[in-house]
Amino acid sequence: MARRALPSLNALRAFEAFARHGRMTLAADELCVTHGAISRQIRQLEEQLGVPLTEGPRSRLRMTEAGLKLAQGLSPAFDQIEAAVPRPPQVGPRPLVVSCLPTFAMKWLIPRLPRFQAAHPDIPVRVMESNGPFDYQADGVDLAIRMRTLGQTYPQDSLETPFMEHFHGPVMSPELAASIEPTLANICALPRLHTRTFMESWSDWARKMPGDLPEPVSQQEFDHYFYLIEAAAAGLGVAVGPWAFVQRDLASGRLTAPLGFVSGEAAVVALTPIEGSAPAALRFRDWLVEEGRSSPLPPTSPEAACDSSAER
């Protein structure tokens, strides 16, 4: 059997964690190492591969196109490894299993989770990342967080509780935004980025804009929202990003949203079984409603406001 020509697995793991989180400090926290260790592992990986995987200033580091391609292959590979690893029998209370959209888990839920744990230290929470269908019994799911779109249906045994309105708008790197006058026409003329998990994002956003959405000059697709966000931060083009997913990157200066945000046709919902919901799941659902209510609203789009005024 031929020997596999793989670079350091530790370096690959460090890079994959950075790719998901978009920040070395968060990757370091996940892997229980220092920020410097993550930086050295990624630098070692770049030397082994002979290509740059990251670029930009250290305070706003982003992935190159080669880095994005590698990250999209690594995440599912590590997911398969994790699923195949045998686990010891459960000791202590069974965790509350929350099935959640991967990017929503990373960008919104997990940063807020310490508040739930502080209020309910007796309820351990396990976040299971998933975009697809699920079965409460077969998958051991207590509560699911999904983006509900028009016409979308969920299992008939689910009770749906909306807890956050969906706002979205075009986001891009500050460098790309500085290269154009930030008008609707100019932004729509930039390379357009999509995620396969929500291909309607551009058409959904365009419904609130005056005029028709022009055909893209070029476009590129990514498997998940977190890769889409990283591609936008890397300057590959402009993406329509949900406010909940990009708020932290806007605050840090990795992204900018020149046109602001508009309300979308979707909503973020919590799904629980109609019958037999665990009390912990209901407490978590009520906590999500409170967190959604207290979350700050995004800056609005002047184009959408003008269009609404014209209609009236």
Backbone as numpy.savetxt, mean C-alpha at the origin, in Angstrom:
# Nx Ny Nz CAx CAy CAz Cx Cy Cz
22.74 -31.95 -9.67 21.89 -30.76 -9.67 22.78 -29.51 -9.67
22.49 -28.58 -10.60 23.30 -27.37 -10.72 23.14 -26.48 -9.49
24.24 -25.87 -9.09 24.20 -24.96 -7.95 23.48 -23.67 -8.33
22.59 -23.21 -7.42 21.86 -21.97 -7.69 22.79 -20.76 -7.57
22.72 -19.89 -8.56 23.55 -18.68 -8.55 22.77 -17.54 -7.90
22.64 -17.63 -6.58 21.87 -16.64 -5.85 22.79 -15.74 -5.03
22.46 -14.46 -4.93 23.21 -13.59 -4.01 22.83 -13.91 -2.57
23.41 -13.20 -1.63 23.15 -13.41 -0.22 21.67 -13.33 0.09
21.13 -14.38 0.75 19.72 -14.38 1.11 19.42 -13.32 2.17
20.37 -13.07 3.06 20.16 -12.00 4.04 20.03 -10.65 3.36
20.85 -10.43 2.34 20.78 -9.18 1.60 19.46 -9.07 0.83
19.02 -10.17 0.23 17.74 -10.17 -0.47 16.59 -9.89 0.50
16.66 -10.48 1.68 15.60 -10.27 2.68 15.58 -8.81 3.13
16.75 -8.22 3.33 16.82 -6.82 3.75 16.25 -5.91 2.66
16.60 -6.19 1.41 16.11 -5.36 0.31 14.61 -5.50 0.15
14.09 -6.72 0.28 12.65 -6.94 0.13 11.87 -6.20 1.21
12.38 -6.19 2.44 11.73 -5.47 3.53 11.74 -3.96 3.24
12.87 -3.45 2.76 12.94 -2.03 2.40 11.96 -1.71 1.28
11.86 -2.60 0.28 10.98 -2.36 -0.85 9.52 -2.26 -0.41
9.12 -3.12 0.52 7.74 -3.08 0.99 7.43 -1.83 1.81
8.36 -1.46 2.67 8.11 -0.34 3.57 8.46 1.01 2.98
9.42 1.03 2.05 9.85 2.29 1.46 10.79 3.09 2.34
11.14 2.56 3.50 12.04 3.27 4.42 12.93 2.25 5.12
14.22 2.56 5.22 15.16 1.63 5.84 14.90 1.47 7.34
14.44 2.53 7.99 14.18 2.42 9.43 13.08 1.41 9.72
12.02 1.40 8.88 10.94 0.44 9.09 11.39 -0.97 8.75
12.21 -1.11 7.71 12.75 -2.43 7.39 13.63 -2.94 8.53
14.42 -2.06 9.12 15.27 -2.43 10.24 14.44 -2.86 11.44
13.33 -2.15 11.70 12.45 -2.54 12.81 11.86 -3.92 12.58
11.44 -4.21 11.35 10.84 -5.52 11.05 11.85 -6.65 11.26
13.09 -6.43 10.83 14.09 -7.49 10.89 14.92 -7.46 12.18
14.59 -6.50 13.08 15.27 -6.40 14.38 16.78 -6.20 14.22
17.14 -5.32 13.29 18.55 -4.96 13.09 18.63 -3.43 13.03
19.81 -2.91 12.87 19.98 -1.47 12.80 19.75 -0.95 11.38
19.49 0.34 11.30 19.36 1.00 10.00 20.63 0.79 9.17
21.79 0.89 9.82 23.05 0.71 9.11 23.21 -0.68 8.54
22.70 -1.70 9.27 22.80 -3.07 8.78 22.00 -3.25 7.50
20.80 -2.67 7.44 19.98 -2.73 6.23 20.71 -2.05 5.07
21.27 -0.87 5.35 22.00 -0.13 4.31 23.17 -0.94 3.78
23.93 -1.58 4.69 25.09 -2.37 4.25 24.65 -3.58 3.43
23.56 -4.23 3.84 23.08 -5.41 3.11 22.66 -5.02 1.69
21.98 -3.90 1.55 21.54 -3.47 0.22 22.73 -3.06 -0.63
23.70 -2.39 -0.03 24.90 -2.01 -0.76 25.65 -3.25 -1.22
25.72 -4.28 -0.35 26.38 -5.54 -0.71 25.64 -6.20 -1.86
24.31 -6.17 -1.83 23.52 -6.78 -2.90 23.77 -6.06 -4.23
23.84 -4.75 -4.20 24.11 -3.99 -5.42 25.48 -4.34 -5.99
26.45 -4.52 -5.10 27.80 -4.90 -5.56 27.79 -6.28 -6.18
27.06 -7.23 -5.56 27.00 -8.59 -6.10 26.31 -8.64 -7.46
25.24 -7.85 -7.61 24.48 -7.87 -8.86 25.09 -6.97 -9.93
25.86 -5.98 -9.51 26.47 -5.07 -10.46 25.53 -4.04 -11.04
24.39 -3.81 -10.37 23.43 -2.80 -10.82 22.93 -2.02 -9.61
22.64 -0.72 -9.77 22.06 0.04 -8.64 20.60 -0.34 -8.43
20.23 -0.56 -7.20 18.85 -0.90 -6.86 18.12 0.27 -6.22
18.88 1.24 -5.71 18.29 2.41 -5.07 18.99 3.66 -5.61
18.32 4.79 -5.43 18.88 6.06 -5.87 18.26 7.18 -5.06
18.84 8.36 -5.17 18.31 9.53 -4.49 19.03 9.80 -3.18
18.70 10.93 -2.55 19.34 11.27 -1.27 18.96 10.28 -0.18
19.81 10.13 0.83 19.60 9.13 1.86 18.30 9.36 2.62
17.87 10.61 2.71 16.63 10.90 3.42 15.38 10.58 2.60
15.54 10.44 1.27 14.40 10.11 0.41 14.82 9.03 -0.59
15.41 7.96 -0.09 15.90 6.90 -0.94 14.73 6.21 -1.64
14.92 5.91 -2.91 13.87 5.24 -3.67 14.51 4.17 -4.56
13.68 3.27 -5.07 14.18 2.17 -5.89 14.34 2.58 -7.34
15.35 2.02 -8.00 15.51 2.18 -9.44 14.55 1.22 -10.14
14.50 1.29 -11.45 13.64 0.37 -12.19 14.10 -1.08 -11.98
15.42 -1.31 -11.94 15.94 -2.65 -11.67 15.54 -3.10 -10.26
15.56 -2.18 -9.30 15.15 -2.50 -7.94 13.69 -2.89 -7.86
12.84 -2.15 -8.58 11.40 -2.47 -8.60 11.16 -3.86 -9.19
11.87 -4.17 -10.27 11.69 -5.48 -10.90 12.10 -6.60 -9.94
13.23 -6.41 -9.25 13.68 -7.42 -8.30 12.69 -7.56 -7.15
12.21 -6.43 -6.62 11.30 -6.47 -5.48 10.01 -7.20 -5.82
9.50 -7.01 -7.04 8.25 -7.67 -7.42 8.41 -9.19 -7.49
9.61 -9.67 -7.73 9.84 -11.11 -7.72 10.12 -11.65 -6.33
10.73 -10.82 -5.47 11.12 -11.30 -4.14 9.93 -11.49 -3.21
8.98 -10.55 -3.22 7.89 -10.61 -2.24 7.08 -11.90 -2.34
6.60 -12.31 -3.53 5.87 -13.58 -3.59 6.75 -14.78 -3.24
8.04 -14.70 -3.55 8.94 -15.82 -3.21 9.07 -15.96 -1.70
9.24 -14.85 -0.98 9.32 -14.92 0.48 7.97 -15.30 1.09
6.86 -14.90 0.45 5.54 -15.33 0.93 5.41 -16.85 0.88
5.90 -17.46 -0.22 5.83 -18.91 -0.35 6.70 -19.60 0.69
7.89 -19.04 0.93 8.76 -19.62 1.96 8.09 -19.57 3.32
7.50 -18.40 3.64 6.85 -18.25 4.95 5.70 -19.24 5.10
4.92 -19.44 4.02 3.79 -20.36 4.09 4.25 -21.81 4.26
5.43 -22.14 3.74 5.91 -23.52 3.79 6.62 -23.87 5.10
7.02 -22.87 5.88 7.78 -23.12 7.11 6.85 -23.72 8.17
7.19 -24.91 8.73 6.36 -25.49 9.81 6.35 -24.58 11.03
5.20 -24.53 11.71 5.07 -23.69 12.89 4.77 -24.55 14.11
5.28 -24.16 15.28 4.98 -24.91 16.49 3.52 -24.74 16.87
2.98 -25.63 17.71 1.59 -25.48 18.16 1.38 -24.14 18.84
0.16 -23.60 18.67 -0.18 -22.31 19.25 -0.14 -22.37 20.77
0.55 -21.43 21.39 0.62 -21.32 22.84 0.00 -19.99 23.25
-0.86 -19.99 24.24 -1.50 -18.76 24.68 -2.76 -18.48 23.89
-3.34 -17.29 24.05 -4.61 -16.98 23.38 -4.44 -16.94 21.87
-5.47 -17.40 21.18 -5.45 -17.38 19.72 -5.49 -15.94 19.24
-4.60 -15.56 18.29 -4.60 -14.18 17.82 -5.84 -13.87 16.98
-6.21 -12.62 16.97 -7.26 -12.14 16.08 -6.65 -12.03 14.68
-7.19 -12.77 13.72 -6.63 -12.80 12.37 -7.36 -11.79 11.50
-6.61 -10.79 11.01 -7.17 -9.73 10.18 -6.58 -9.87 8.77
-7.43 -10.18 7.80 -7.01 -10.25 6.41 -7.09 -8.84 5.82
-5.97 -8.34 5.30 -5.92 -6.92 4.93 -5.19 -6.72 3.61
-5.60 -5.71 2.87 -4.88 -5.30 1.67 -3.43 -4.98 2.04
-2.45 -5.53 1.32 -1.04 -5.37 1.73 -0.61 -3.93 1.93
-0.89 -3.04 0.98 -0.42 -1.67 1.11 -1.17 -0.94 2.21
-2.46 -1.20 2.37 -3.21 -0.58 3.45 -2.65 -1.03 4.80
-2.27 -2.30 4.89 -1.68 -2.80 6.14 -0.39 -2.06 6.46
0.47 -1.89 5.47 1.78 -1.27 5.70 1.69 0.23 5.95
0.84 0.90 5.17 0.84 2.36 5.19 -0.14 2.96 6.20
-1.19 2.22 6.54 -2.22 2.80 7.42 -2.43 1.99 8.68
-2.68 0.68 8.53 -3.08 -0.12 9.69 -1.95 -0.33 10.69
-0.82 -0.85 10.24 0.26 -1.21 11.17 0.79 -0.01 11.94
0.97 1.18 11.31 1.41 2.33 12.11 0.44 2.70 13.24
-0.85 2.35 13.10 -1.84 2.67 14.12 -2.08 1.52 15.09
-1.61 0.33 14.74 -1.91 -0.86 15.54 -1.45 -0.76 16.99
-0.32 -0.10 17.30 0.06 0.02 18.73 -1.03 0.65 19.59
-1.86 1.52 19.03 -2.93 2.14 19.82 -3.98 1.09 20.20
-4.29 0.19 19.26 -5.24 -0.87 19.60 -4.64 -1.81 20.64
-3.37 -2.18 20.46 -2.73 -3.10 21.40 -2.64 -2.49 22.79
-2.41 -1.16 22.86 -2.35 -0.50 24.17 -3.71 -0.52 24.86
-4.78 -0.36 24.07 -6.13 -0.37 24.64 -6.63 -1.77 24.92
-6.13 -2.76 24.17 -6.59 -4.15 24.33 -5.38 -5.08 24.38
-4.60 -5.02 25.44 -3.38 -5.86 25.51 -3.69 -7.36 25.55
-4.94 -7.71 25.84 -5.32 -9.12 25.91 -5.70 -9.70 24.55
-5.66 -8.86 23.48 -6.06 -9.33 22.14 -4.85 -9.26 21.21
-4.11 -10.34 21.05 -3.03 -10.34 20.05 -3.63 -10.29 18.64
-2.98 -9.56 17.76 -3.49 -9.38 16.39 -2.47 -9.91 15.40
-2.95 -10.71 14.47 -2.11 -11.19 13.37 -2.67 -10.62 12.07
-1.86 -9.82 11.37 -2.27 -9.23 10.10 -1.85 -10.16 8.98
-2.82 -10.63 8.22 -2.57 -11.53 7.09 -2.83 -10.76 5.80
-1.79 -10.50 5.04 -1.92 -9.68 3.84 -2.59 -10.47 2.72
-3.63 -9.87 2.12 -4.34 -10.55 1.03 -5.19 -9.54 0.28
-5.22 -9.68 -1.05 -6.11 -8.88 -1.90 -7.34 -9.66 -2.34
-7.26 -10.98 -2.27 -8.23 -11.83 -2.93 -9.38 -12.29 -2.06
-10.15 -13.24 -2.59 -11.27 -13.79 -1.84 -10.78 -14.56 -0.62
-11.66 -14.77 0.34 -11.28 -15.47 1.56 -12.49 -16.23 2.08
-12.23 -17.17 2.97 -13.27 -17.93 3.63 -13.01 -17.87 5.13
-14.00 -17.41 5.90 -13.78 -17.23 7.33 -13.31 -18.52 8.00
-13.97 -19.63 7.69 -13.64 -20.88 8.35 -12.36 -21.50 7.80
-12.30 -21.65 6.48 -11.16 -22.34 5.88 -9.86 -21.58 6.07
-9.92 -20.24 6.04 -8.71 -19.42 6.15 -8.45 -18.94 7.57
-9.38 -19.22 8.48 -9.19 -18.79 9.86 -9.23 -17.28 10.03
-10.02 -16.59 9.19 -10.08 -15.12 9.22 -11.20 -14.67 10.16
-10.89 -13.72 11.04 -11.90 -13.14 11.93 -12.50 -11.86 11.38
-11.70 -11.10 10.66 -12.14 -9.82 10.08 -11.29 -9.55 8.85
-11.92 -8.99 7.83 -11.19 -8.66 6.60 -11.37 -7.18 6.28
-10.31 -6.57 5.78 -10.35 -5.18 5.33 -10.18 -5.18 3.82
-11.15 -4.60 3.14 -11.13 -4.58 1.68 -11.56 -3.22 1.17
-11.24 -2.95 -0.09 -11.69 -1.76 -0.80 -12.92 -2.16 -1.59
-14.08 -1.61 -1.22 -15.31 -1.95 -1.93 -15.49 -0.99 -3.10
-15.64 -1.54 -4.30 -15.90 -0.74 -5.50 -17.32 -0.98 -5.96
-17.80 -0.14 -6.88 -19.17 -0.27 -7.37 -19.39 -1.64 -7.99
-20.47 -2.28 -7.59 -20.81 -3.58 -8.15 -20.07 -4.75 -7.55
-19.13 -4.50 -6.65 -18.36 -5.59 -6.05 -19.18 -6.27 -4.97
-19.10 -7.58 -4.92 -19.84 -8.34 -3.90 -18.86 -9.12 -3.04
-19.28 -9.39 -1.82 -18.48 -10.16 -0.88 -19.27 -11.39 -0.46
-18.65 -12.32 0.26 -19.40 -13.50 0.68 -20.72 -13.12 1.36
-21.78 -13.91 1.07 -23.10 -13.59 1.59 -23.16 -13.66 3.11
-22.18 -14.32 3.71 -22.19 -14.43 5.18 -21.45 -13.26 5.83
-21.16 -12.18 5.07 -20.39 -11.05 5.58 -21.27 -9.86 5.93
-20.95 -9.23 7.04 -21.52 -7.94 7.40 -20.49 -6.87 7.06
-20.90 -5.89 6.26 -19.97 -4.87 5.76 -20.10 -3.58 6.58
-18.97 -3.10 7.10 -18.95 -1.86 7.88 -17.96 -0.89 7.24
-18.43 0.10 6.48 -17.49 1.11 5.95 -16.88 1.90 7.10
-15.58 2.13 7.04 -14.95 2.91 8.10 -14.05 4.01 7.58
-13.87 4.11 6.27 -13.05 5.20 5.73 -13.48 5.51 4.31
-13.71 6.79 4.04 -14.01 7.21 2.69 -12.72 7.15 1.86
-12.90 6.83 0.60 -11.74 6.67 -0.30 -11.50 7.98 -1.05
-10.34 8.61 -0.81 -9.89 9.76 -1.57 -8.65 9.36 -2.36
-8.53 9.88 -3.57 -7.33 9.59 -4.35 -7.01 10.74 -5.29
-5.75 10.74 -5.75 -5.30 11.79 -6.65 -3.94 11.46 -7.23
-3.51 12.18 -8.25 -2.21 11.91 -8.87 -1.05 12.26 -7.93
-0.11 11.33 -7.81 1.08 11.55 -7.00 2.32 11.24 -7.83
3.41 11.93 -7.52 4.65 11.76 -8.28 5.81 12.23 -7.42
7.01 12.04 -7.92 8.19 12.50 -7.19 8.26 14.03 -7.26
8.81 14.68 -6.22 8.97 16.14 -6.28 9.81 16.59 -7.46
10.81 15.79 -7.84 11.66 16.15 -8.97 10.87 16.17 -10.28
9.99 15.17 -10.47 9.18 15.14 -11.69 8.18 16.29 -11.70
7.59 16.57 -10.54 6.62 17.67 -10.46 7.29 19.01 -10.76
8.56 19.17 -10.35 9.26 20.43 -10.58 9.62 20.65 -12.04
9.56 19.56 -12.83 9.95 19.67 -14.24 8.82 20.15 -15.14
7.60 20.29 -14.60 6.45 20.71 -15.40 5.66 21.77 -14.66
4.83 22.48 -15.39 3.84 23.33 -14.74 2.71 22.41 -14.29
2.33 22.44 -13.00 1.40 21.41 -12.48 -0.05 21.65 -12.87
-0.34 21.55 -14.17 -1.73 21.66 -14.64 -2.29 20.27 -14.90
-3.60 20.20 -14.99 -4.25 18.92 -15.26 -3.75 18.32 -16.57
-3.65 19.14 -17.61 -3.22 18.64 -18.92 -1.79 18.13 -18.87
-0.89 18.84 -18.21 0.50 18.42 -18.14 0.66 17.14 -17.35
-0.05 17.02 -16.25 0.06 15.81 -15.43 -0.50 14.60 -16.16
-1.60 14.78 -16.89 -2.17 13.67 -17.65 -1.28 13.26 -18.82
-0.36 14.14 -19.23 0.54 13.83 -20.34 1.79 13.08 -19.89
2.00 12.93 -18.58 3.16 12.21 -18.08 2.97 10.70 -18.23
4.06 9.91 -18.20 3.90 8.45 -18.20 2.97 8.02 -17.06
2.04 7.14 -17.37 0.98 6.78 -16.44 1.27 5.42 -15.81
1.18 5.36 -14.49 1.46 4.14 -13.74 0.16 3.53 -13.23
0.09 2.20 -13.25 -1.11 1.47 -12.82 -0.72 0.35 -11.85
-1.68 -0.08 -11.07 -1.52 -1.31 -10.30 -2.58 -2.31 -10.74
-2.19 -3.57 -10.89 -3.13 -4.59 -11.36 -4.23 -4.86 -10.35
-4.02 -4.47 -9.10 -5.04 -4.73 -8.08 -6.20 -3.74 -8.16
-6.06 -2.63 -8.89 -7.15 -1.67 -9.05 -6.92 -0.89 -10.33
-7.17 -1.55 -11.46 -6.90 -0.94 -12.76 -7.82 0.23 -13.07
-8.93 0.38 -12.30 -9.88 1.46 -12.55 -9.47 2.78 -11.93
-8.31 2.83 -11.27 -7.98 4.02 -10.48 -7.99 5.30 -11.32
-7.40 5.26 -12.52 -7.34 6.47 -13.34 -8.73 6.87 -13.83
-9.52 5.90 -14.32 -10.86 6.23 -14.82 -11.77 6.68 -13.67
-11.61 6.09 -12.50 -12.40 6.50 -11.33 -12.07 7.94 -10.96
-10.78 8.28 -10.92 -10.36 9.64 -10.59 -10.84 10.63 -11.66
-10.77 10.23 -12.93 -11.10 11.14 -14.04 -12.58 11.54 -14.04
-13.44 10.76 -13.40 -14.87 11.11 -13.35 -15.11 12.44 -12.64
-14.20 12.80 -11.74 -14.35 14.05 -10.99 -13.60 15.22 -11.65
-12.97 14.97 -12.77 -12.20 15.99 -13.45 -12.97 16.55 -14.65
-12.76 17.84 -15.00 -13.41 18.40 -16.19 -12.82 17.80 -17.47
-13.69 17.47 -18.40 -13.21 16.93 -19.68 -12.92 15.44 -19.60
-12.49 14.88 -20.72 -12.19 13.46 -20.82 -10.72 13.20 -20.53
-10.44 12.03 -20.02 -9.06 11.63 -19.75 -8.38 11.30 -21.07
-7.29 11.98 -21.43 -6.62 11.69 -22.71 -5.92 10.33 -22.67
-5.65 9.80 -23.83 -4.89 8.56 -23.91 -3.48 8.78 -23.37
-2.92 7.81 -22.64 -1.58 8.00 -22.08 -0.49 7.98 -23.14
0.54 8.77 -22.91 1.71 8.74 -23.78 2.40 7.38 -23.64
2.52 6.91 -22.41 3.05 5.58 -22.12 2.48 5.16 -20.78
2.51 3.87 -20.49 1.99 3.39 -19.22 2.74 2.14 -18.79
2.70 1.88 -17.49 3.42 0.74 -16.91 2.59 0.19 -15.76
2.56 -1.13 -15.63 1.76 -1.78 -14.60 2.66 -2.40 -13.53
2.13 -2.44 -12.30 2.83 -3.06 -11.18 1.86 -3.96 -10.43
2.42 -4.97 -9.77 1.58 -5.99 -9.14 0.80 -5.46 -7.95
1.39 -4.57 -7.18 0.77 -4.11 -5.95 0.89 -2.60 -5.81
0.05 -2.04 -4.96 0.09 -0.60 -4.73 1.43 -0.15 -4.18
2.07 -0.97 -3.29 3.31 -0.47 -2.71 4.41 -0.38 -3.76
4.38 -1.22 -4.80 5.34 -1.05 -5.89 4.96 0.16 -6.75
3.68 0.38 -6.93 3.22 1.55 -7.68 3.70 2.84 -7.00
3.56 2.90 -5.68 3.99 4.08 -4.93 5.50 4.28 -5.06
6.25 3.19 -4.96 7.70 3.30 -5.10 8.10 3.73 -6.51
7.35 3.24 -7.52 7.64 3.66 -8.89 7.40 5.15 -9.07
6.34 5.67 -8.46 6.07 7.10 -8.52 7.17 7.88 -7.80
7.59 7.40 -6.64 8.66 8.07 -5.89 9.98 8.05 -6.65
10.18 7.01 -7.47 11.41 6.89 -8.26 11.40 7.78 -9.50
10.26 8.43 -9.77 10.19 9.34 -10.91 9.86 8.67 -12.22
9.30 7.43 -12.17 8.97 6.73 -13.42 7.71 7.25 -14.07
6.93 8.03 -13.36 5.70 8.56 -13.91 4.78 9.03 -12.80
3.50 9.14 -13.14 2.50 9.61 -12.18 1.50 8.50 -11.93
1.11 8.35 -10.68 0.15 7.31 -10.28 -1.02 7.97 -9.58
-2.20 7.36 -9.69 -3.33 7.79 -8.88 -3.27 6.97 -7.58
-2.96 7.64 -6.49 -2.75 6.95 -5.23 -3.83 7.28 -4.21
-4.33 6.30 -3.47 -5.27 6.57 -2.38 -4.59 7.38 -1.27
-5.31 8.34 -0.72 -4.80 9.18 0.36 -4.28 8.34 1.51
-5.00 7.29 1.89 -4.59 6.47 3.03 -3.25 5.79 2.78
-2.93 5.53 1.51 -1.70 4.83 1.17 -0.49 5.77 1.07
-0.73 7.02 0.69 0.39 7.91 0.36 0.59 9.03 1.38
-0.27 9.11 2.38 -0.20 10.23 3.33 1.17 10.37 3.97
1.75 9.25 4.42 3.05 9.32 5.09 4.17 9.70 4.13
4.09 9.24 2.88 5.11 9.59 1.89 5.01 11.05 1.47
3.79 11.59 1.47 3.64 13.02 1.20 4.22 13.84 2.33
3.98 13.40 3.57 4.48 14.14 4.73 6.01 14.13 4.78
6.62 13.03 4.33 8.08 12.93 4.37 8.75 13.60 3.18
7.97 13.99 2.17 8.54 14.62 0.99 8.95 13.67 -0.11
8.68 12.36 0.05 9.02 11.41 -1.00 8.09 11.56 -2.20
6.86 12.00 -1.95 5.88 12.19 -3.01 5.27 13.58 -2.87
4.66 14.04 -3.96 3.89 15.28 -3.94 2.62 15.05 -4.73
1.56 15.80 -4.38 0.26 15.66 -5.04 -0.21 17.04 -5.50
0.27 17.52 -6.65 0.00 18.89 -7.09 -1.48 19.20 -7.29
-2.29 18.20 -7.62 -3.71 18.45 -7.89 -4.60 18.11 -6.71
-4.02 17.71 -5.59 -4.85 17.35 -4.45 -5.57 16.03 -4.67
-6.66 15.83 -3.92 -7.38 14.55 -3.93 -8.88 14.79 -4.10
-9.54 13.79 -4.66 -11.00 13.81 -4.79 -11.56 12.53 -4.18
-12.83 12.56 -3.81 -13.46 11.35 -3.28 -13.70 10.38 -4.43
-13.41 9.11 -4.19 -13.57 8.09 -5.20 -14.88 7.33 -5.05
-15.09 6.39 -5.94 -16.31 5.60 -5.91 -16.22 4.44 -4.92
-15.03 4.21 -4.38 -14.84 3.07 -3.49 -14.91 3.52 -2.03
-14.91 2.56 -1.13 -14.83 2.83 0.30 -14.03 1.71 0.93
-13.35 2.00 2.03 -12.62 0.97 2.77 -13.58 0.39 3.80
-13.74 -0.92 3.80 -14.75 -1.56 4.65 -14.13 -2.67 5.49
-14.76 -2.91 6.64 -14.42 -4.06 7.47 -15.50 -5.11 7.27
-15.09 -6.34 7.05 -16.02 -7.45 6.84 -15.92 -8.42 8.00
-17.05 -8.74 8.60 -17.11 -9.71 9.70 -18.23 -10.69 9.39
-18.18 -11.89 9.96 -19.27 -12.84 9.73 -20.60 -12.31 10.29
-21.69 -12.56 9.56 -23.00 -12.15 10.05 -23.34 -12.88 11.33
-22.94 -14.14 11.41 -23.19 -14.94 12.61 -21.87 -15.46 13.17
-21.78 -15.46 14.48 -20.62 -16.07 15.13 -19.37 -15.22 15.14
-19.49 -13.89 15.00 -18.30 -13.03 15.07 -17.69 -13.10 16.46
-16.38 -13.20 16.52 -15.69 -13.20 17.81 -15.82 -11.82 18.44
-16.00 -11.73 19.75 -16.07 -10.41 20.41 -14.84 -9.55 20.11
-13.66 -10.18 20.01 -12.45 -9.41 19.69 -12.55 -8.78 18.31
-13.16 -9.50 17.36 -13.31 -8.96 16.01 -14.24 -7.76 16.00
-15.29 -7.79 16.81 -16.21 -6.66 16.88 -15.55 -5.45 17.54
-14.70 -5.69 18.54 -13.98 -4.58 19.16 -12.99 -3.98 18.16
-12.34 -4.84 17.37 -11.40 -4.34 16.36 -12.16 -3.55 15.29
-13.32 -4.05 14.87 -14.14 -3.31 13.89 -14.52 -1.94 14.42
-14.96 -1.85 15.68 -15.34 -0.56 16.26 -14.13 0.37 16.36
-12.97 -0.19 16.64 -11.74 0.61 16.69 -11.41 1.17 15.32
-11.59 0.35 14.27 -11.34 0.83 12.90 -12.25 2.00 12.56
-13.51 1.93 12.98 -14.46 3.02 12.72 -13.98 4.30 13.40
-13.51 4.19 14.64 -13.02 5.37 15.36 -11.75 5.93 14.71
-10.84 5.05 14.31 -9.60 5.50 13.66 -9.91 6.17 12.32
-10.85 5.59 11.57 -11.22 6.20 10.30 -11.84 7.56 10.48
-12.66 7.70 11.54 -13.32 8.98 11.81 -12.30 10.06 12.20
-11.23 9.66 12.90 -10.25 10.64 13.38 -9.12 10.89 12.39
-9.08 10.15 11.28 -8.00 10.35 10.30 -8.17 11.68 9.58
-7.07 12.41 9.34 -7.17 13.72 8.67 -7.64 13.57 7.23
-8.38 14.58 6.76 -8.83 14.60 5.38 -7.73 15.16 4.49
-7.71 14.77 3.22 -6.64 15.25 2.32 -6.94 16.63 1.77
-5.92 17.30 1.22 -6.18 18.53 0.46 -7.02 18.21 -0.77
-7.98 19.07 -1.08 -8.89 18.77 -2.18 -8.34 19.28 -3.50
-8.92 18.76 -4.57 -8.47 19.13 -5.91 -9.17 20.40 -6.37
-8.43 21.45 -6.74 -9.08 22.68 -7.24 -9.83 22.44 -8.54
-9.34 21.51 -9.39 -10.03 21.23 -10.66 -11.41 20.63 -10.40
-11.47 19.70 -9.43 -12.76 19.08 -9.14 -13.73 20.10 -8.54
-13.20 20.98 -7.68 -14.05 22.00 -7.06 -14.62 22.94 -8.12
-13.77 23.36 -9.06 -14.23 24.24 -10.12 -15.28 23.55 -11.00
-15.04 22.27 -11.26 -15.97 21.52 -12.10 -17.32 21.38 -11.41
-17.31 21.14 -10.08 -18.56 21.01 -9.34 -19.32 22.33 -9.35
-18.61 23.46 -9.22 -19.25 24.76 -9.22 -19.91 25.03 -10.57
-19.23 24.63 -11.65 -19.78 24.84 -12.99 -21.07 24.04 -13.18
-21.11 22.83 -12.61 -22.29 21.99 -12.75 -23.48 22.60 -12.03
-23.21 23.26 -10.88 -24.29 23.88 -10.13 -24.76 25.16 -10.84
